[in-house]
Structure formats: C-alpha cells, structure tokens
Amino acid sequence: MCSQTSKPSPCISQGNFVGRTDLLDKLTSTLEPQGARVVHVSGIAGIGKSTLIEMFSDRAHKRGGQVIRLECRNIEPTENGFTQALANALRSPADRIENISTSLGEPGTPVVLALDTYEVLLLMDTWLRQVFVPLLPDNVSLHLFSRERPLPAWQTDAQMQGRFNAYRLEPLPEDDTHRLLGQLDVPPEAIARVGRFAHGHPLALKLAASAYQARPDINLKDESLQQVLQALTRMFLEDVSDQSIQSALEGISVARRTTVSLLRALAPDIDPDAVYVRLSNLPYIDINSDGLMIHDVVREAIANTLRARDPVAFLDYRRKAWQQLVSEVKSAGSSELWRYTADMLYLIENPVVREAFFPSDTSGLTVEPASGNDADAVHRIITANEGPDAVKLLTRWWQQMPHAFSIIRRADGSITGFYCKFQLGETASDWLKEDPVTATWLDHLDDSPLLPGETALFCRRWLSHDEGETPSDEQAAAWLDLKRTYMEMRPNLRRIYLTVCDLPAYAPVAQRLGFQVLSGDEVELDDRIYHSAVLDFGPESVDGWLSTLAASELGIEQSPSLLDISSRELVINNRRVPLTPLEFGVFDHLVNHKGKAVPRLELLEHVWGTSYQGGSNVVDSVIRGLRRKLGAKAKCIETVTGVGYRFRQ
C-alpha cells in the first residue's frame, strides 16, 4: 500500500520506471544545503508524477534524506486541514503549524515534503507560499506535483527569487517508450506497433500493454491522446472476464473514491471485500488512506461510456452513491468531514453549480490578505467603481477592519481587485448598524435568529478595477478564495449575506445555489440600488447544502422537514403549528441529531443552558407538549429508555 510516509514506498516498481534521469538529478539536488527551497513539477494526468515521487523517495532515502509524502486529495483545503494532515504524517501531537514545521526531520538531515495531486489544493496556494514556506527549517524543501503549471506568484515573489524551480513532465521519447513496453512484456516485434499510438504517455503505454496481452492484434488509429486513452480503456474493460469486476468498475466510476461500504451499496449482489481486493490489483487503481481511487483518465472514460450506453444505469449508480454518503456522513468525525464534502461535490455535475462554487479558472490571479501597503490600490478600485456615499462606507470598513480585506493580484504583481468579508460578531453591532447594507442583514438576523453555535458570514463587497462587480476573472478568484472560508467555518456556518447592484447578472446562478433576495430591503446609494441576498445553508451547514444540491440534480426527493427553522413552526400536512422557545430548542436539537439517542442532560445543557439547576423531568414535560402538537407524527420522537429521546423522520 502506497501511503503517506517518510520512507520509500514498498509499491515502487523499479522495472516500470524508465527515463526521467535528468529530472531525478534536479530533484536530488534539493537535498543539498543550497538546493531550491520549492520545486514545482507539472504534467498532464497519467504522465508519471506519482511514480516520479516514489523513485525520488527511494533515491533520497539511499542518500540519507527523508521524503514525507502527502496525497492532497485527502486534505481539507484549509489551514487546519493541512496542519492536521501534516501532524498525522509526522505523528506529531502539535496542533499549530509553527510547531509542526519545526519538527520536520532532524537538523542537518535533508527533508523533502512532497505534495502529490497539488492542483486540488489551489485554495491553499497563497497560504503555503506566504505563511508555510517561510516557517520551514533550512534543511527542508517543498516539492509540489500538479497537473497545472505553478501560479505566477511563485515566480514573482521576492522571497522565492533563486529558490524556486519549475519543471514540466513531457512524454517519454521513443527509446524510453520501447524500453517500458519491453518491461511490460510486449514482445520486440510488437513494440513499435503498440507504442506508436500511445504518444509516449506512461499510462497509455501501460494500458496498451495490458490490452495487447488479451488482444495481440491490437491496432488503433493515430488519434489524440485522450481518444487513445478512452479507446484503450474500453478495450481493456472488454477483456475483463469477471462480471463482478465489470459491474464494480462501472459503479465506482461515478464516485470520487471507493470503499467496501460503497461497493456494497452500488452492487449488492457482489462480495464487496473480495472485489475490493481484486480492484486494488488493477494497474490503474491506487490505494490510499481514503480507499481506492481509479486514475482520473480511466474513470472518466468508463463513466462517459456508461453514460452514453445506459444513462438510466449511470443515474442509478449516482443516486445509490448519494444515499450511501448521506447515511455515512451522519456518523463521520470532524477529521473525516472533508472526505464526504469532496465525495458529495463529485456527484454534482451541473456546470452552473460547480463553477459558481468551485471556479475552474482564475487566469493565474492570486488572492491574499491585504496589508497596509495596499491601501492606495484598494482606494483606487473603490473610487473607480462606486459613488461618493458608497466610497465613504467602504473606506470606513477599510479603516475599521483592514484584515477583512483580501486583494487580488495579476501575474505582474499589480492589484486588480479586492473583496471584503467578515464573520458575525467580528465587529460591534453598532458599527454594523451604521452601514445601511449590513444594517439590513442584521434586521434579517433579528427576524430569523441563528441557533446557538451557528454563525453567519458577511461578504460586504467584491470589486475588480476594470469590471466592477460583474462576473470576471477577479470575481471568480474571490469566490474561489471564499470557498476556503466556507470550509473553515463549517459546521457552524449557517448563512452568508452579500450585496450586488446588477442583480440580473447573478440571478440565474444565485437561484440555483439557493440564494434568496431580501425583497423590500434594497438600499439606495448614489442613485444606485444595492440588493441584498442570503444563502441559508441549513442546519447541516455547507455539507447539508451540497447534499441538497446533489439530491436536486439527481432527482431525489428528500422528505419534507417537519420543522420550519425561519418561522420556528411545525409544518404538518401543510398546516403550521407554533412552538414555544423551549419546544423549538428541544425539537431542533433532536432533528439535528437525527437517528441518535440524545441524553436528557445534553438537551438541558443545549436548550436551558449550563446554569440551569432544575431537574431533568422538565425535558419530559416539553416532549409531551411536542408530541401533542405533532399529532399523528408524534412517533417521530422515540423514547430511549434510560437515556433520553431520539428523532426519526
């Protein structure tokens, strides 16, 4: 099993690695005292980045070095998520990145921290460059392996001058292609023919070799690499004789990762444990701490073929995956929450939803916390797009809370945009009331209060110098950075408030995401109307919201809630029943812990507060009142003898 480790991985295959000698030498030079501080290696999917890490780890170990490898697909893209992943890899009890970074290897021992699949940590790029790298001891270097080329900021950052190198993995030359095919048991007389259509791509070569073993007459036209990979995948799958493996591959192609429990849900007629083991031995499937992962190129080819051949089966697999994820996430610990968030997001295919929440292209722009040196640039952007009254308000926010601003830079280092965000409670309510826009948001919170432990995020304004608030590269970069804040604040984040002038430009996307315009609460400044909108993620925060988006796309009807949070009423057969504050608090807590036995003491502490000195029989009294109001639905509150109560929909 290849895992996060500081020693060479036992799954290194010396026989399946050819070429790349020059690049291996360059990576090895980072073990020297004056080696590069950060190295970025990029290349298309399947070009051999992960194998290169394994070979480098082996070489580094033989030379007395240490390589710590992290698979970024398993890391929540937040500071806490990265810190925890690194602490786990080091078996460090430290909980602060400053302390963990100092424990990266013994002084004098060259250490390399290798981040594989780095493209999924795009949200962390600025933090890693500005905060993490400066904390690294002199004997530690950082290697980033990604499909995407590095963001320009790495090249332009003054601290990185002379200490940052970027390399691009190219296809194997013909001699290395033939050597690899020979090592994969393709006979000499067939090597030229089999290698001709693989374009020197290592994954394509391995698939071609596997296909050749089952079909020696294999022949493909000289097409694009993507078409070749898809054709090879189809041919390889056709020669998989085990029907259970074929069914499993089709099923898991819709999911981000594969576990035994997911296999059981997707294909109930197979032996999930046995199939899991057999899948792990396939040449295009990796094992890591998250489960099995099919190589993206192969997974997409299988999924595309299934979608075209049997769209009903494709949709059914996605629905089963959703149902399994929903059932598992209820018992997931905080450290596992990101896995299920990423799994749920993978099921959402609608491009409007994916691009609005996870923009795929920010044109090389970087987002970073603003500093005092950015004041003039921020002011120029504000005055270029806003009237006098709006300028005055945003300027006051800058003066009051400069740390709430993030600036957006071009590759040349110039500031081209900014956005301002802050959390409820981060500033005094009096200050919020002085701004007519945030005052509107406070009024809404007064009418629809948050529950204990919940919070809201205010996105006061985003602006590009040239495009203002309209959809642009800067706006996409801001929303990409905002996603990191979503992840950091969950599961406590309940709502986000924002304001726009050009409502029609955002309405289609906003409605698909669940935003609601606060009608009647418009603010007029400088003869412009500022509309406010709110997204209520629901009691299960960001993860519940993503689950609902996926369910809607998959056509899954979720049971209507008995509780209307905003009005604090029961909804029974379209009839509304008001609740007392205690009834609402008890029922809401039970609903949020659906399926779990909740002790009376927990209800007392959550609803009445820790200072309550009365007996627990007050809980039973409230439950009796709730059951009377629920009527025929009263059985949804179950008594758990000797413990308390449980809610079941």
N, C-alpha and C positions, 0 to 999 in steps of 0.2 A: 504493500500500500504506500503510495506516494503521499506524504503529509508535510505539515509544517515542521521543519526540523533544522537543526544546526549541524547535522552530519549528512554525508552523502546518502541520497535516497537509494534504497535497495532495489528500486524498479529501474535503475539506469540500465540501458541496453547499449553496451559498447558496440555491438555488432550492427545496430540500426542507426548509427550516427556517422555521417561522413561529412567532409568539408568543414567549413566554418573555422579553419585553423587560425586565420588572421584575426578574426573577431574574438576567438577564445584567448588569443595572446593579448589583445587590447583589454579585455575584461580582467585578465590576470594581472595586468599592470596596476589595477586599482588596489592590489594588495600591498603595493609599495608605499612608503611613507608620503611620497609626493604625488601619488596617484590621484585621479579625478575624484572629486567629492561626490558627484552624482553622475550616473550613466543612464542614458535612455536608449532602449533598443526597441524598435518598432518593426512591424511586418504584418502582412495580411494573415487571416485565420489559416491555421494549419501549416504555416511556413517553418515552424520548428522552434518557436521561442521557449516553450516549456522544456523541450529536450535540451536546448542550449543551457538553460539554468541547471539542469541535472548534471550535464557534463562539466560545467564550470564548477559546480559544488564539489564534484569528485576531484577535480584538479586542485581547487583551493585547499581541500582537506589534506591532500598529499603534501602540500607545501606549508602546512601548519596554520592555515587560515580557517575561518569559520564562516559558513553561509547560513543565514536564517531566512527561510523562505515563507512568505505569506501568500495565500491564494486570496486575491482581492474580492472574488465573487462571494466569499463567506464573511466579508467585513461590512458592517453597517457604515455607510459613508458619513460618519460624524466623528468629531474629536474623541468622544467617549468610546465609540465603536472601535476605532483604530487603536486607541490606548489599550482597551481590553484585549483585543486580538494579539497585540504585541506582548502584553503581560502574560497571556496564556502560553504563547510560543516560548517565552523565556522562563515560564514557571515562576514568575515574579509576583510577590504579594503587593507590590507597589501599585497605587491607584492614580498617580499623577505622571504625565508624560515626562516631566522634568526628571523625576526619579528613575523611571524605567529606562530612559535613554542613556543614563549614566551606567546602567548595568549591562550594556551590550558588549559582552566579552571582557576578557582580562586586558588591562593596559599593556600595550606592546603587541598584542595578538591582533593581526588584521582581521576585521569582521566586515562582512557584506550583508546588508539587509536587502533581500531580493523580493520585489512585489510583482507577482505574476498577474496577468489579466488586469493591468493597471487602468485600462480605459474605463472600467466601471467605477473607479474612484475619482472621476473627474471633479466631483464636488469638493474633494479634499486637496486638490492640486495647490491652491494658493496657501492653505494652512501648512501643508507639507513643506513648501518652498520657504515660506516666511517664518514659520514657528518651529517645525520639527527639525529641519536640516541644521539650523544654527545650534540646536541642542546636542547634536551628535558629537561624541568624543572624536579626537583626531584620528583614532585608529579605525573608525567606522565609515564606510561609504554606502551609498544608497543606489541600488540598481532597479530601474523601472522597465518592465517588459509590457508592451502595449501594442494593440493594433494601430492606434493612432500616433501620428508624429507628435513630438512634445509641443506644448503651447509656447508661443514666442517668449513669454515672460522668463522662461528658464535661460534663454539666450541673452536677454537684455538686463537681467538682474545683476546689479553691480557686484553683489556678494558671490555670484556664480562665475564671474569672469575668470577664465583659465582653469576652472574646477568643474566644468560641465561638458560632457561629451555626448553626442547623439549619433547613433548608428542605425542603418536600415538593413534588415534582413532581406536579401534578394533570393530568387530561385536558384537552385543548385545548377552549376554548369554541367555540361554533358558528361564529362568524365566522372564526376561525383554521382550523377544520376545513374549511370551504368553500374558503378560500384554498389550503390544502395540496392538496386534491383537484384544484383548478384547475391548480396547478403540476404535478400528476401526470397531466395530460392527460385528466382526466374532463370531458366536455362540460358546460356550465352546466345544461342541462335534466336531467342525471342526478346532479348533485352532492348535492342534498338527499336523494335516494333512497339513494345509495351511502353517504353519511355517516351516515345515520340509525342504522344498526346497528353502527357502529364505536365508538360511545361516546367519541369524541374521543381515542382511543388511536392514537398515531402509527404503530406497527407495523401495527395492524389497518387503518388508513387506506391504508397503502402496499400491503398485501396485497389490500385491496378494490379499489384502483385497478388492480392487475395483473390481478385476476380479471375486472374489468369489461372490460378490453381484449379478453379472449378470449371473454367471455360478457356482452354488453351487457344482457341481460335479467336479470342477477343480482338475486336477491331473497332476503333472509334474514329470519326472524322476529326480533323484538326479544328476544333471549335474553341470558344473561350474557356478559360479555366473553370469558371462557375458551372458552365454547361457540362464540362467534362466530369467535374466532381459529382454533379447530380446524376449523370448517366452511370458513372461507376458505382455510386451508392445503390441505385436501382438494381444494377446487375448483381452486386454483392448480396443484396437482400433476397433477390430471386433464388439465390443458391443456398440460402439458409433453410435447411431441411426441416428443422424443428418448428412446428406450427406455434408452439407456445412462445418461442423466442420472437417469431414474426409478429405475433399479436402484441407481445410486450413492447417491442420496438415501436410499433405504430402508436400504442397508447402513450408511452413516455415521451414521444416526440412533441406532445403538446405542452409538456411541463418543463420548468427550469431545471429541476433536479429530480432524481428518482430515489425513493426509499422503499423498503419492503411493504410498509403500510400503503403507500401509493400504488404499488403493483397490485396489491390485494384488492384495492378499490377499483382499479382500471380493468383488471382481468380476473374476476373472481373464480374462474374455472382452472387457473393455473396454480402451481405450487410456488408461492412468491419467494420463499427462501432459496429454493433450488434455481429458479430463473434469475434471481438477483446475482447469484454466484456465476452463472453462465454468462450473463450480460457483462459482468466485470472483466471477463476474459476477452471480450471483443476488442479489436485493435483501435477502435475509435471511441472507446468509452474510458473515462478516467474515474478513479476512486478518490474521494477526499472526505473530509470530516462532515460534509453536508450530505453525503450519499453518492450516487453515481451521476455523472454528467456526460451526456453524449457530446461529441465535438459539434460545435455550432453549425458548421457547414453540413455535416451529415444529418443532424437533427432537422435543419431547415429543408433539406432535400426529402426526407421521409415525410415531414409534415405537409409539404407542398404537394407531394404525390398523393397522400391520403386525402387532402382537402379537394383535389381535383377528381379523384376516383370515387370517393364516398363522403361527400360533405356532411351527411347525416351522422356517420360514424365519427367524423372529426369533431363535430359539435358535441356529440355524446361523451366523447373522451374528455373534452374540456369541462363539461358540466360535472362529470364524476370527479375530476381533479379539484374543481372548486369546492364541491361538497366535502371532500376529504380534508382539504386545507382548512375550511371553516370549522370542522369538527376538531382538528388537531390544535389550532391556534388558541382555543379556549384554555388549554392546559399548558401552553408554552410559557416558559420562563422569560424574563426580560432579556436575557442573553440570546434567546432563540428568536425573538420577535422579528428581527430584521430578515431572517431567512424566509419567514412566512410573508412578510411585506413584499420581498423580491419575488417570491413564488406567485403571489396574487397579481402583482403588476405584470408578470409574464403572460398571464392569461388574458390581459386586456389588449386587444388588437386594434381597437378603433384609433386611427391616427390622430384624430382631434384630441382625444383624451391623453394619449401618450405624449404628443408634442406639447400640449398645454402644461402638463405636469412634469414631463421629462424631455425638454427640448434636446434634439439630437445634434444641433449645430449652433454654435455661438461664434463662429467665424474667428476663432483664435482670441476672442476677448477674455480678459481675466477680471474677476471680481475680488476685491479685497477690502478690508476695513479701512475707512477713511482716517487720515491723520490731520493734524493741524496745518500741515503744508498744503493740503488740498482745498483749503477754504476758498481761495480765489477761483479755482476751477469750478467748484460746486456753485459758487455765486454766479459765475458766468452762465452756467447751464440753466440755473433758475431764471435769471433775468432775460435769457433768450427765449423762454417759453411761457412765462407767467406774467400776469398783470401786477400792478403795484401792491394790491392787497394780498394776493397770494404769495408774492415775493417776500413781503413782510412776515407772513406766517411761517414760511419755510425757513427764512433766515433765523427767526426766533428758535425754531426747532434745532437748527444747527448750533446756535449759541447755547441752548439748554442741554441738548443731548447729542454732541458730535459723534459719540460712539454708536449711535443708532444708524449712522450713515455708512453705506458701502459704495465705493467708487468702481467704475468700470473702465478699464484701460485697453487701448489698442496695442498692437504689437510694438509700435514705436514708443510706447510708454506714455503717450498722451491720454488724458482723461476725457472720455467721450460720453459718459453718463453716470448716473448715481441712482440709488434708491434708499428710502428711509423706512426702517421697520423697528418696532419695539414691542415688548410684551406688556400686557395689562399689569399694572402695579409697579412698573419700572419707573414711573414718574407720578407726581402728585395729581390727584383728580382735579384740583383747582386749575392746574396748568392745562389739562385736557379740556376742561370746560371753556377755557378762553379761546380755543381754536374751534370755530363753528363746525368744522368737519368732524373732528374727534368728539366734540360735544354730542353730535348726532349718534355716534357709536355708543357713547356712554348711556344715552337715553334708551337705546335699544337693549343694552345690557340691563338697565333698570326694569324694563318691561319683560325681559326674558332672562332672568338671572342664571348665572352659571351655578353648577353644583359644587360642593366642597371638593377641593383638589383640582378642579378644572380651571383652565386659563384661556385667554384669547390673545391673538397676535394682530397688531395693527400695522398695516402696510400703508404708510401715510402718503407716499408719492414715489413714482419712478419716472425719470426723465432722461431722454437722450438729447444731446446738444442739437442734433440735426433733425431728429424725428419726433421730439417731444414725448408724449405718452403713447403714441401709436405703435402698433406691432413693428418690431425692428430687431436687429441682432442684439442691441443693448437690452431691450425688454426681455428677450429670450434668455440672455445671460443672467439678468436679475432674477428671473423666475427659476432658473436652474439653481442659483445660489439659495433661493428661498426654500427649495426642496430640502436642503440640508437642515434648515431651521425647523421644517416640519418634522424631520426625523428626530432631531434633538429634543423637541418639545413633547413628542408623543410618549406615553399615552395620555398626558394631561391636556394636550392641545384640543380644545373643543371648537373654537371658531377662529376665522380670520376675517378681518374687515379691510376694505380698500376703497379707494375713490378714483373715478375716471370722469372725464368730460365727454369723450367720444364714446358714448355707450353702445351705439350700433356696431362699432368695430369689434367689440368684445362680447356682445350678447350671445351669439351662437355658441362660442366655446364655453363661456361662463355658465350658460344654462345646462350644457352637457355635463359640466363638472359639479353642478348643484348650487351655484351661487344664486342668491336671491337679491334683487334690487330693493332697497328700502324706499318704496314709493312714498311720496309726500315728505321725505326728509332731505330733499335736494338743498344745496347751499349755493347761493349766487355770490360770486366774487369777480369783480372787474368785468361785469356783463357776460360772464361765463357760468354755466350751470355745472356744479360738481355733484355727480351722482355717487351714492354710497351703495356698496353691495356687501353681503355677508355670506360666507360659506360655513355652515354648521356641519362639522364632521360627524356628529352623532356621539352617543355615549361611549363608543368603542374607538373614538379618535380617528387618526389617519388610517389605521388598518381596517377599521369597520367601514370607512368611507370607500377605500379601494375595493373592499369586498362587495359593497353595494354596486359600484360601477361595473365590476366584473359580472355580477349577477344580472344586471340590467342588459349588458351586452350579450350574455349567454341565454337570455330569455327565461331566466329562473325567477319564479315568483316567490318572493320571501313573505313569510307570514306577517300580516299587518300587526304593528305593535299595539298592545293594549294601553300603552302609556304615551300621551302626548306631552313631551318634555316642556315645550314652549308655553303651553296653556296650563300645565300641571293638572291634567284631567285624564280620567279613564275614557277610552273610546271602545264601546261595546255595541256591536251591530249598528254602527253609525250614530249611536246615542252617546252623549257626553255626560260624564258624572264627575262633579268637582271633588277634589281631595283636600283634606286638611294638610297643613305643612308636615305634620308627623306621618300621616298616611303616605304622602308623596315621598318623603325621605326613605321610609322603610321599603315601599314597593320599588322605588328606583334602584335602591341598593340590591335588592333581590334580583331584579331584572338584569342589572349589570353583572351579576354573578350567576347567570342562568345555568341551571343544572348542578350547581354546587350547594352543599349544605352550609348555611350561614349561621354561626352561633348567635344566640341572643346577645351575648356580651359585645360581639362585633357590631351588631345593629345599634346597641345602646351607644357605643363609642362613636359610631359614624353619624347617627341621627341626633342623639341627645347631647353628645359631646363628652369628653373625658371627665368633666367636672360633675356630671350627674351622679347623685348619691342615692337615688331610689332603687327599688327592686326591679328585677327583670320581668315581673308579671305585667309591667306597663307595655312591653312589646306584644305580649299575647292579646292585650286589650286592643291595640292598634290593628293587629292581624284580624281579629274578629270583625272590626269595623270594615276593613278592606274586603273581607270575604262577603260581607253583606252587600257591599256596593258592586262587587264583581258578579253577584248572582250566579247564573249558570256557568260562569267562567271561574268560579271560586276554587275549583280543583287545581288551578294552576299554581296555587300556593300550597305546597305539601308540608306537613309536619314531620320533622326528622326527630324521632324520639331520643331524648337525652341530649340533643344538640341545639336545634332551633328550627329553621324553616328553609325550604328550597323552592325556587321558581322553575316551572317547566311550561314552555309555550304549548 
